[in-house]
Amino acid sequence: MSTGPDTIVLIHGFWVTPRSWEHWITHYEAKGYRVIAPAYPGFEVEVAALTADPTPIEKLEVAEIITSLESVIDGLAVPPILMGHSAGGAFTQILLDHGRGAVGVAINSAPTEGVKVVPLSQVKAAFPVLKNPANRHRAVGLTFDQWNYAFTNGFSEEKARATYERYHIPASGHVFWGSALANIHPGKDDNYVDYRNEKRAPLLFISGSQDHLMPPRIQRSNAAHYRAAGVVTDVKEFEGPHLLPAKDGWEEVADYALEWAVRHAGTSGG
């Protein structure tokens, strides 16, 4: 392993827990890295427990998530590589904006404030949460068919069902609605970043070509918002759906993300 960050922090998204990173954890550990996949506050229990009692999901707040993640990162001797999937991609962007991390990779990232691209596939994928304003106060799960459309389109039915049973939990309607309304609220919302932050570490957006929930158009638009001179912001697209970290051939995505991160860590920002 080359000199530079010795730790990778993997940040999960909504409708899943850190378990969704299980293969990437062992893959990166085999390469000699320390790998941390922190849970959101209250999510430290197993998938079945969160499904049975979604109270921690209903109480979830973005500020609490960011504070918890910053605490993990601040306890490390060397700034780590940050990788986030879906909502975790947005949290990765926020953490980089706050000066955490040596480099960041946002995979099929949820958008940060100001990104107004809303493809029809995203509307359909997010409809189970957004169809009812009362869901702002609930934890909202997906049926298998909804999961398959939003996360695993293109997987075999057997594999799609296996990921649903192993990874799926309800998502926070409160946080999801807050993100959806961010662009019409006055002032800064929870998913705000400073797109002109010249001290931000390098950032790579990875998108899945068949992603319904956070399509490539969102990744390209989000990346285009970053305007700080001399700060690296790249975009890479792979074939696959939203659950890119679990698709057949996920190793290619994981290796590209790591190689890019190692190559760019410490090359700008700071």
Rosetta blueprint (number, residue, H / E / L):
1 M L
2 S L
3 T L
4 G L
5 P L
6 D L
7 T E
8 I E
9 V E
10 L E
11 I E
12 H L
13 G L
14 F L
15 W L
16 V L
17 T L
18 P H
19 R H
20 S H
21 W H
22 E H
23 H H
24 W H
25 I H
26 T H
27 H H
28 Y H
29 E H
30 A L
31 K L
32 G L
33 Y L
34 R E
35 V E
36 I E
37 A L
38 P L
39 A L
40 Y L
41 P L
42 G L
43 F L
44 E L
45 V L
46 E L
47 V H
48 A H
49 A H
50 L H
51 T H
52 A H
53 D L
54 P L
55 T H
56 P H
57 I H
58 E H
59 K L
60 L L
61 E L
62 V H
63 A H
64 E H
65 I H
66 I H
67 T H
68 S H
69 L H
70 E H
71 S H
72 V H
73 I H
74 D H
75 G L
76 L L
77 A L
78 V L
79 P L
80 P L
81 I E
82 L E
83 M E
84 G E
85 H E
86 S L
87 A H
88 G H
89 G H
90 A H
91 F H
92 T H
93 Q H
94 I H
95 L H
96 L H
97 D H
98 H L
99 G L
100 R L
101 G L
102 A L
103 V E
104 G E
105 V E
106 A E
107 I E
108 N L
109 S L
110 A L
111 P L
112 T L
113 E L
114 G L
115 V L
116 K L
117 V L
118 V L
119 P L
120 L H
121 S H
122 Q H
123 V H
124 K H
125 A H
126 A H
127 F H
128 P H
129 V H
130 L H
131 K L
132 N L
133 P H
134 A H
135 N H
136 R H
137 H H
138 R L
139 A E
140 V E
141 G L
142 L L
143 T L
144 F H
145 D H
146 Q H
147 W H
148 N H
149 Y H
150 A H
151 F L
152 T L
153 N L
154 G L
155 F L
156 S L
157 E H
158 E H
159 K H
160 A H
161 R H
162 A H
163 T H
164 Y H
165 E H
166 R H
167 Y H
168 H L
169 I L
170 P L
171 A E
172 S E
173 G H
174 H H
175 V H
176 F H
177 W H
178 G H
179 S H
180 A H
181 L L
182 A H
183 N H
184 I H
185 H L
186 P L
187 G L
188 K L
189 D L
190 D L
191 N L
192 Y L
193 V L
194 D L
195 Y L
196 R L
197 N L
198 E L
199 K L
200 R L
201 A L
202 P L
203 L E
204 L E
205 F E
206 I E
207 S E
208 G E
209 S L
210 Q L
211 D L
212 H L
213 L L
214 M L
215 P L
216 P H
217 R H
218 I H
219 Q H
220 R H
221 S H
222 N H
223 A H
224 A H
225 H H
226 Y L
227 R L
228 A L
229 A L
230 G L
231 V L
232 V L
233 T E
234 D E
235 V E
236 K E
237 E E
238 F E
239 E L
240 G L
241 P L
242 H L
243 L L
244 L H
245 P H
246 A H
247 K L
248 D L
249 G L
250 W H
251 E H
252 E H
253 V H
254 A H
255 D H
256 Y H
257 A H
258 L H
259 E H
260 W H
261 A H
262 V H
263 R H
264 H H
265 A L
266 G L
267 T L
268 S L
269 G L
270 G L
